[in-house]
Amino acid sequence: MPRLNDGYTTGSCAAGAAKAAALLLVGKQCGAEVRIALPGGDCLSLPLLFARRTEHGAEAAIRKDGGDDPDVTTGFTVIVEVQFVAGDEVEFCAGGGVGRVTLAGLSLPVGEAAINPGPRRMITAALREITDRGCRVTVSIPGGNEIAKRTFNPRLGIVGGLSVLGTTGIVRAFSLEAMRSSLLCGLDVAVAGGIADPVFVPGNIGADAARRYLKVKPLQIVEVGNEWGAMVDHARQKGIVALLAMGHPGKLVKLWLGDWDTHSSRSHTAVEPVREMAMRLTGREIPALPTVEGILMALAPGQRTKVAEELCSLIRVAIEERMVARCAVSVALVNMASEWLASSGELDRWR
């Protein structure tokens, strides 16, 4: 299989454009490219479409390149205008084609520009390489309002355009077959390294929580992505003695619902089943919210724990049934900030 080319996220584009605009504001020149630091410690050089002064500041633009990943935003232009403001904070504004948050339960407050926390940190870091002054950052994606209709944004209450996304800054290109093979190999490597009790995580949120709350070896944390069925089946064949599934309930609850491929386009949303369960367990009405996290956060702390513990138990039973009782199964749920919600099963071997 030929190697697929990686790309870069809208968050990286915004960070690079913000840095280029800031350079103009402090009287420096921009070249044909701008270099930014990525969250993982690497650097990325991005080609600029333009960088120019505006009436109140400066703006720059970068064209999104998702590589060989089927990314709907590839080819769109990300434009960032930077203006100096009083104080030392960085303010974020939604320009044309960038959405706004209208419903609770997301990682941003209602009314905020849909520029996710990861890109906000990247943009701020890029600006701080150039200036310590307060900045107003306006991100625009021409045509984003129309393309956003083909994303999950309308269901999540993000209106008016796209979200500016990215946790690592890089879009990793994949084919489903190649992704599944890579994940299975990850478990093989762990078992070969002496791991008999892996921690399965969907991605960074679960992995960060495992490192925060558990005493685990690096090989012990095994990324599953969306391939829970294939990975649990493979674990059963590898003869592991214990398995901990750890991650966000928005993903893991899908196992209870019978969806072992948890990709959003190939599985059912867990929002309504969780809402119905929460109302049954708490005896209170819960408004329709766009995310599982929103439902849990709408509950009082004690009620939230009660619902999360029940979800853990149901997920645990689903995995145990698929494992055919070949190993001890435990489940731990965390929120989007990798903070502990609840668990089911024995956790001592991982602590």
C-alpha distance (Angstrom), angle and dihedral (degrees) to the residues before:
residue distance angle dihedral
M1 . . .
P2 3.85 . .
R3 3.77 116.6 .
L4 3.79 113.0 -97.8
N5 3.78 119.8 -132.6
D6 3.79 120.5 -118.1
G7 3.78 121.9 -136.2
Y8 3.79 137.3 -166.4
T9 3.79 131.9 -100.1
T10 3.79 130.4 -113.6
G11 3.80 84.9 -111.0
S12 3.80 90.8 60.0
C13 3.80 90.4 47.6
A14 3.80 90.5 51.8
A15 3.80 93.0 47.4
G16 3.80 92.2 49.3
A17 3.79 93.6 46.9
A18 3.82 91.0 47.3
K19 3.79 91.0 52.4
A20 3.81 92.3 49.0
A21 3.81 91.5 49.7
A22 3.80 91.0 48.4
L23 3.79 90.4 52.1
L24 3.81 89.6 57.9
L25 3.81 91.0 47.4
V26 3.81 91.9 57.6
G27 3.80 91.7 47.2
K28 3.79 99.5 -100.9
Q29 3.78 128.1 129.3
C30 3.80 127.0 -115.9
G31 3.75 123.4 -138.0
A32 3.78 126.8 -149.1
E33 3.81 90.1 -79.5
V34 3.77 137.7 34.9
R35 3.81 124.5 -147.6
I36 3.81 122.6 -143.0
A37 3.79 135.0 -179.3
L38 3.81 117.2 -117.0
P39 3.82 123.6 -140.6
G40 3.80 91.7 -110.2
G41 3.81 92.8 57.4
D42 3.81 99.8 -99.2
C43 3.79 124.9 114.1
L44 3.78 130.7 -127.8
S45 3.81 130.4 -158.3
L46 3.80 115.5 -148.4
P47 3.82 127.1 -167.8
L48 3.80 114.7 -122.3
L49 3.78 121.9 -134.8
F50 3.80 90.6 -163.4
A51 3.78 143.1 -28.2
R52 3.81 119.8 -161.1
R53 3.78 144.6 152.0
T54 3.80 119.2 -98.5
E55 3.80 131.8 -161.6
H56 3.81 92.9 -89.0
G57 3.80 104.0 18.1
A58 3.77 138.9 -29.1
E59 3.79 136.8 -67.7
A60 3.78 137.8 -160.6
A61 3.79 135.8 -175.8
I62 3.79 137.9 -147.8
R63 3.79 127.5 -175.2
K64 3.82 114.0 -126.6
D65 3.80 114.7 -117.9
G66 3.81 114.8 -171.9
G67 3.80 93.0 -178.4
D68 3.80 113.2 -142.5
D69 3.79 92.7 -25.3
P70 3.84 114.0 112.8
D71 3.81 92.1 -115.6
V72 3.82 116.8 163.3
T73 3.81 91.7 -150.1
T74 3.81 95.6 57.5
G75 3.80 110.1 123.0
F76 3.80 95.1 22.2
T77 3.78 119.7 124.4
V78 3.80 120.2 -120.4
I79 3.81 111.4 -154.8
V80 3.79 121.8 -170.6
E81 3.79 125.7 -170.6
V82 3.80 117.7 -164.9
Q83 3.81 123.6 -162.6
F84 3.78 127.6 179.4
V85 3.82 113.9 -119.5
A86 3.78 136.1 178.4
G87 3.78 118.2 -76.8
D88 3.76 127.0 20.8
E89 3.82 103.3 -82.8
V90 3.79 128.3 111.7
E91 3.82 112.4 -127.0
F92 3.80 121.5 -160.8
C93 3.80 124.1 -147.6
A94 3.79 133.0 -179.0
G95 3.77 114.4 -123.4
G96 3.79 125.8 -173.0
G97 3.80 113.6 -41.0
V98 3.81 95.3 16.0
G99 3.79 116.3 106.9
R100 3.78 133.8 -130.4
V101 3.80 127.6 -135.4
T102 3.82 113.0 -111.7
L103 3.82 102.9 165.6
A104 3.80 132.1 58.1
G105 3.79 121.0 -118.3
L106 3.79 100.8 64.2
S107 3.79 126.6 104.6
L108 3.83 90.3 -98.6
P109 3.81 130.4 60.1
V110 3.79 120.9 -104.1
G111 3.80 110.5 -85.5
E112 3.80 95.6 28.9
A113 3.78 124.5 123.8
A114 3.81 109.7 -97.7
I115 3.78 93.2 -111.1
N116 3.78 104.5 131.8
P117 3.83 123.5 -129.4
G118 3.82 93.8 -106.4
P119 3.83 94.9 55.6
R120 3.82 90.0 42.3
R121 3.80 89.3 58.0
M122 3.81 91.3 46.5
I123 3.81 92.5 49.1
T124 3.79 91.9 47.4
A125 3.81 91.9 48.9
A126 3.81 90.9 49.3
L127 3.81 91.6 50.4
R128 3.79 92.3 47.1
E129 3.79 89.4 58.6
I130 3.82 85.9 65.0
T131 3.81 109.0 28.4
D132 3.80 143.9 4.4
R133 3.80 93.1 -151.6
G134 3.78 124.7 112.5
C135 3.80 112.0 -90.1
R136 3.78 136.5 -164.6
V137 3.81 108.8 -149.0
T138 3.81 118.3 -162.8
V139 3.79 115.5 -172.1
S140 3.81 120.2 -162.7
I141 3.80 131.6 -178.8
P142 3.81 110.1 -171.2
G143 3.81 109.3 -137.9
G144 3.79 91.5 15.8
N145 3.80 94.2 120.6
E146 3.80 92.0 63.7
I147 3.80 97.6 41.9
A148 3.82 90.5 47.8
K149 3.80 88.4 69.6
R150 3.82 87.1 70.1
T151 3.81 92.4 55.8
F152 3.80 134.5 68.9
N153 3.81 91.5 -99.0
P154 3.82 96.8 101.7
R155 3.81 90.5 53.4
L156 3.79 90.8 49.6
G157 3.79 94.4 51.4
I158 3.81 95.2 -107.7
V159 3.79 106.2 140.1
G160 3.77 134.8 -175.6
G161 3.77 100.2 32.5
L162 3.78 150.1 -30.8
S163 3.78 131.3 -28.0
V164 3.79 119.1 -116.3
L165 3.79 101.6 -126.0
G166 3.78 143.4 179.1
T167 3.79 137.9 110.8
T168 3.81 100.2 -170.3
G169 3.81 99.5 24.5
I170 3.81 91.2 -122.7
V171 3.80 129.1 94.1
R172 3.79 106.3 -141.9
A173 3.79 109.5 -147.9
F174 3.77 115.7 -137.1
S175 3.73 147.5 167.0
L176 3.79 117.0 -145.7
E177 3.81 92.2 -119.0
A178 3.79 92.9 48.7
M179 3.80 92.0 45.9
R180 3.80 93.1 50.7
S181 3.80 92.0 47.4
S182 3.79 91.1 50.5
L183 3.79 92.6 50.5
L184 3.80 93.1 48.6
C185 3.78 88.8 49.9
G186 3.79 89.5 53.0
L187 3.80 90.0 60.3
D188 3.80 91.0 45.1
V189 3.79 89.7 54.8
A190 3.79 91.7 49.0
V191 3.81 93.1 50.3
A192 3.80 91.0 46.0
G193 3.79 87.6 53.2
G194 3.79 91.2 57.7
I195 3.81 99.6 -94.9
A196 3.80 111.3 146.8
D197 3.82 96.6 161.7
P198 3.81 109.5 47.0
V199 3.78 126.7 -177.8
F200 3.81 109.5 -130.8
V201 3.82 113.7 -150.3
P202 3.82 130.2 175.8
G203 3.81 92.1 -138.2
N204 3.80 144.9 -60.2
I205 3.81 97.9 -21.0
G206 3.80 93.3 57.5
A207 3.79 93.2 39.0
D208 3.81 92.3 52.2
A209 3.81 90.3 49.6
A210 3.81 92.1 48.7
R211 3.79 90.7 54.1
R212 3.80 91.3 45.3
Y213 3.80 100.2 48.2
L214 3.79 105.9 22.7
K215 3.79 138.5 56.8
V216 3.76 100.2 -126.8
K217 3.77 136.4 151.2
P218 3.80 117.7 -117.8
L219 3.81 91.7 -110.8
Q220 3.80 90.3 51.6
I221 3.81 93.2 70.1
V222 3.81 105.6 79.5
E223 3.79 119.3 -173.3
V224 3.80 113.5 -135.8
G225 3.80 100.8 176.8
N226 3.80 106.3 -171.9
E227 3.81 94.8 -35.9
W228 3.81 99.1 98.1
G229 3.79 96.3 140.1
A230 3.79 94.8 50.8
M231 3.80 92.6 43.1
V232 3.82 96.3 47.4
D233 3.80 89.8 47.8
H234 3.79 90.1 49.5
A235 3.81 91.1 48.6
R236 3.79 89.8 53.2
Q237 3.80 90.1 53.5
K238 3.81 93.0 46.8
G239 3.80 91.8 58.5
I240 3.79 99.8 -126.4
V241 3.81 115.4 176.3
A242 3.82 99.9 -143.6
L243 3.79 137.4 14.4
L244 3.80 130.4 -163.6
A245 3.80 117.6 -165.7
M246 3.80 109.8 -159.6
G247 3.77 129.6 176.8
H248 3.78 149.0 83.0
P249 3.82 117.3 -31.4
G250 3.80 91.1 -130.6
K251 3.81 86.6 71.5
L252 3.79 104.8 28.9
V253 3.81 96.5 47.1
K254 3.79 87.1 66.1
L255 3.82 88.3 71.3
W256 3.80 89.4 61.8
L257 3.81 87.7 49.9
G258 3.81 90.5 54.6
D259 3.81 98.0 -106.0
W260 3.80 106.9 129.5
D261 3.80 92.7 171.3
T262 3.79 99.4 62.3
H263 3.81 98.9 -171.8
S264 3.80 108.4 132.7
S265 3.81 92.5 -123.8
R266 3.82 93.1 51.3
S267 3.80 102.4 38.9
H268 3.78 141.9 51.9
T269 3.77 123.2 -98.3
A270 3.80 113.7 -103.8
V271 3.80 94.5 -151.3
E272 3.80 101.3 96.0
P273 3.84 96.7 41.4
V274 3.81 89.6 51.2
R275 3.80 91.7 47.2
E276 3.81 91.6 50.9
M277 3.80 91.5 48.2
A278 3.79 91.9 48.1
M279 3.80 91.6 51.9
R280 3.80 91.0 48.5
L281 3.81 94.1 49.1
T282 3.80 96.8 42.2
G283 3.80 100.2 34.6
R284 3.79 91.5 -134.2
E285 3.78 135.3 112.3
I286 3.79 114.8 -106.1
P287 3.81 119.3 -164.0
A288 3.78 120.5 -124.5
L289 3.80 106.6 -87.3
P290 3.80 129.2 -178.6
T291 3.81 99.6 -123.8
V292 3.79 142.3 36.6
E293 3.79 88.9 -122.8
G294 3.80 90.0 54.6
I295 3.80 90.6 54.4
L296 3.80 93.0 49.4
M297 3.79 93.1 46.1
A298 3.81 90.2 51.5
L299 3.82 88.1 65.2
A300 3.78 128.3 83.4
P301 3.84 111.5 -103.4
G302 3.81 94.8 -101.9
Q303 3.79 92.7 47.4
R304 3.80 90.7 46.2
T305 3.80 90.8 55.1
K306 3.80 91.4 47.5
V307 3.80 93.0 52.7
A308 3.81 93.3 42.7
E309 3.82 91.3 50.9
E310 3.79 90.8 52.1
L311 3.80 90.5 49.7
C312 3.82 89.8 50.3
S313 3.81 90.6 52.9
L314 3.81 93.2 49.8
I315 3.80 93.0 47.6
R316 3.78 90.1 47.6
V317 3.82 92.2 53.1
A318 3.81 90.8 49.6
I319 3.81 92.0 53.0
E320 3.81 92.7 43.9
E321 3.79 90.7 53.5
R322 3.79 91.6 50.3
M323 3.81 90.8 46.5
V324 3.83 89.0 51.5
A325 3.83 89.1 -134.2
R326 3.82 91.1 -64.3
C327 3.82 92.7 137.7
A328 3.79 143.7 6.5
V329 3.81 111.2 -83.6
S330 3.80 128.1 -156.4
V331 3.80 131.1 175.0
A332 3.81 131.6 -156.4
L333 3.80 125.6 -176.1
V334 3.80 126.7 -155.6
N335 3.79 133.9 179.0
M336 3.80 128.5 -115.2
A337 3.80 89.9 -82.5
S338 3.84 89.6 55.9
E339 3.82 90.1 -109.7
W340 3.80 120.1 149.4
L341 3.82 118.9 -97.2
A342 3.81 107.4 165.0
S343 3.80 145.3 -48.7
S344 3.79 143.0 -147.6
G345 3.78 126.3 -154.8
E346 3.79 134.1 22.6
L347 3.81 115.4 -38.8
D348 3.81 101.7 172.1
R349 3.81 95.1 103.1
W350 3.80 90.0 59.8
R351 3.80 97.0 45.0
